[in-house]
Amino acid sequence: MNSGHSTLVFSAPPLPTVPVKGTDLQFPVNRIFCVGRNYEAHAKEMGMAVDREAPFYFIKSASSIVASGATVPYAPGTSNLHHEMELVVAIGQAAFCITEEAAPKVIYGYACGLDMTRRDLQFKARDKGRPWDLGKNFENSAVISEIVRVSESGLIDSGDISLSVNEEQRQYGNISDLIWNVPELIADLSKYYHLQPGDLLYTGTPAGVGPVEPGDVITGSIDQVGEIEFTIAS
């Protein structure tokens, strides 16, 4: 480590942020944790048995964040780009090895999220027992709405979650159907990571995931949280 003054080799990229609903505040994104197969019906449509022993996770880069309302190109390297509608939990306090009972205290708020997935690349990796990074972690793959503060929404443990493509409903479920609920996820994740303010947790998607094409408009909503919209450029 150099002592004294130093100069960056190149300009650092801007810190990704998410607007906080009804305020001028911006929530700085630290890390993005995603939960796999956290709705029973979705696990089954993926051809997998439901695993209730422990949740499992994958990570997206903070640079994959894109705001609701954006229009972006079809993701490169895939011919099977899928939508996955999710409840996102924004962490507002540091937490390590906390209990389920203490977990709600570290929630800053909630958002609607889309975990966009290069399904063909994910399945290819899964079938070979390899990590899912190419299928999950890519530019514009973590779409997110404004964050509603928990002080405004209250703690959310139920509520409709739905997604439509070109006004045709594809996904529908209820947050109460989560295999691992939000306090359980936070407590479990905090066993392995020192959770920090700015961390986001994408909690899993209900059944009905499917492909999108150039020109498609994706819309979704979650009770007490809000709405999300995302367009694949023609």
N, C-alpha and C positions, 0 to 999 in steps of 0.2 A: 504494500500500500504506500502510495506516495505521500509525503508530508508537504505541507504548504499548498499553494494554489495549483489547480489542474484545469484542463480544458477538455470538454467532451470531443470525441472524435467526429461526431456529427450531431446535429440537433436532435434532442430526445423527442419522440412522438408525443402528442398531447395525451393527457390522462383521459381515458374514457369516462364519461359521466352520464347519469340518467336524471332527467328532471323530476322534481318532487311536486306532485299535484297540488295546485292551489297556492304555490309559493314561488319565489325566485331562486330557490335553493337547487343545487345540483348535487347528486349523490355520486361520489367518486368510486369507480369500480376497481376493486382489488383483485379478486379471483372469482371464477365461475365454477361452482360445483354442480354436477348434474346427477340425478338419481336414475338408474336404469330399471325398467320394468316394474314400476311402482303401482300399477293398476292391474288387477288380475286379468281382465278381458284383453288388455293390450299384450300382456305376456303371452296369452294363448294365441293371439293373432300373429305373433312373432314365432310361433311354433315352439315356445319354451314353457317348461313347467314353472309354476309359481314357487319361488324360493322364499320361505318365511324365516329362514335361519338368521339372516342379516341383510340389510340393504347393501347395494354396491354402487360405486360412483365412477364417473369419468369427469374430466376437466376440459373446459374450453378456455382459450386465451381471452383475456379482457379485451383484446383488440378485435374479437369477433362480435362485439356488441354493435347493434345497429338499432336506431330509434324507430318506434312505431311510426307509420306514415311514409317510410322510405320506399323508394323504387331502386332495385339493384339488379344486376345481370344474373342470369341463370348460373349457378355455381359451376366452376370449371371441373373437368375430370370425372363427371358423372352423367349418366343418362337416366337416373332414377332418384331425383331430388324429392324428399318427403317433408311434409309438415308434421309437427308435433306440438300441440297446444299444452301449456303448462302454467301452473301457479308458481310464481317466483317469490322467494322470501329474501328480503334485504336485511343483512345483519348490521346492527348498529353499535354493538359493544363487543369487546374482546371476551373470548370464552374458551376455556380448556377444561376437558373432563368435567363438564357440568351435568347435572341431573335433568331428567325430563321435566321435573317440576320447575326448575330454574330456567329452562330453555326459552319460554315466552318472553322473559325479561330482556333478551338480547335481540329481539326482533325490532327493527326500525320500521318496516312496512312491507307492503306486498305489491306485486306488479303482475301483469299478464306477460307471458313469454312464449316465444316460438323457438323450439330446438330444431332448427333445420338440419336435415340429415341426408348425406349421400348414401342412400340405402344399399346400393350395389357394392360400394366400397366397404361399408360396415359389414355386410354379410360375407364378403370375400375374406375380410380379416377374421371375423368370428369363426368361420368354418376352418381356418388354419390355426386357430388358437392364438391369434395375434392381437395387439392393441387396436382399439377402434379409432385412433386419432384421425386418420384420413377421412373416415366416414362422418366424424362428429365435429372436429375442431378445424374450422376454416373460416375465411372472411365472411362476414354478414350472416353467420349461422346462429347467433344468439340475439334474436329480435326481442325488444322489450318495450313495454308501455311506460307511461309515467308511474312513479311509485306513489302509492297512497299510504300515508303514515298510519301506523297501527293505532295512534291516538284518534284518528278519524274513522277507521274501519272497524276497530275492535279486533280481537283475536279471531282468526278465520279457521274453522274446522269443518265447515260444510258450505255448500253453495254450488249452483250449476256452473259447469265449465263447458264451453262449446266452441266449435270452429266451423267456418264455412269457406268454400272456395267458389268464387263467382256466384255468391248468394245461395249456393247449394250446401246444406249442412252435411258435414263429413264426420265430425267428432262431437260427442255429447257424453257427459258424465257428471259426477258430483265429487267435490273435494273429500267428502266423507268416505269415498270409496278407496282412498289411498291405502295401500297395504301398510306402509310405514307413515304415520302422521308426522306433522311438522315438528312437534317437540321431540318425538323419537328420533327423527333424522338429525336434528341439531345436536342432541345429546350423543348420538352415535358418532357423527362426524367429528365432534370435539374430542373424541378419544384419540384421533389420529392427526389432527391439525390444531394449531392455535388459531382459532377463528378470530378474524379481525373486522373492525368496521370497514365496510366497503365490499365484503364478500357477498356474493349472490348464490342462492340455492334454487336451482330448477328442480322441481319436486317430482317430475314424471308426467306421463301423458296418458289420457284415457284411450280406449279403442277407437279405431276409425282412421288411423294414420294412412296416408296415401300420397301419390305423386302429384306434383305441380308442373305446369308447363309455362313457357314464356307467354307473358300477357295475363297470367292468372292474378286475381286479386284475392288475397287471403285475409279474412276477418275473424276475430274471435272475441269472446267476452267471458268474464268471471264475475259472479255475483259479489257485490261489496268492493270489488277491485276496479273494474273498468273494462275498457275495450282496447283492441289492438288491430292494426291493419298493416299489410305488407304486400307489395306488388313486385312480381317478377317481370323485369323489362321485356318488351317484345323483341 
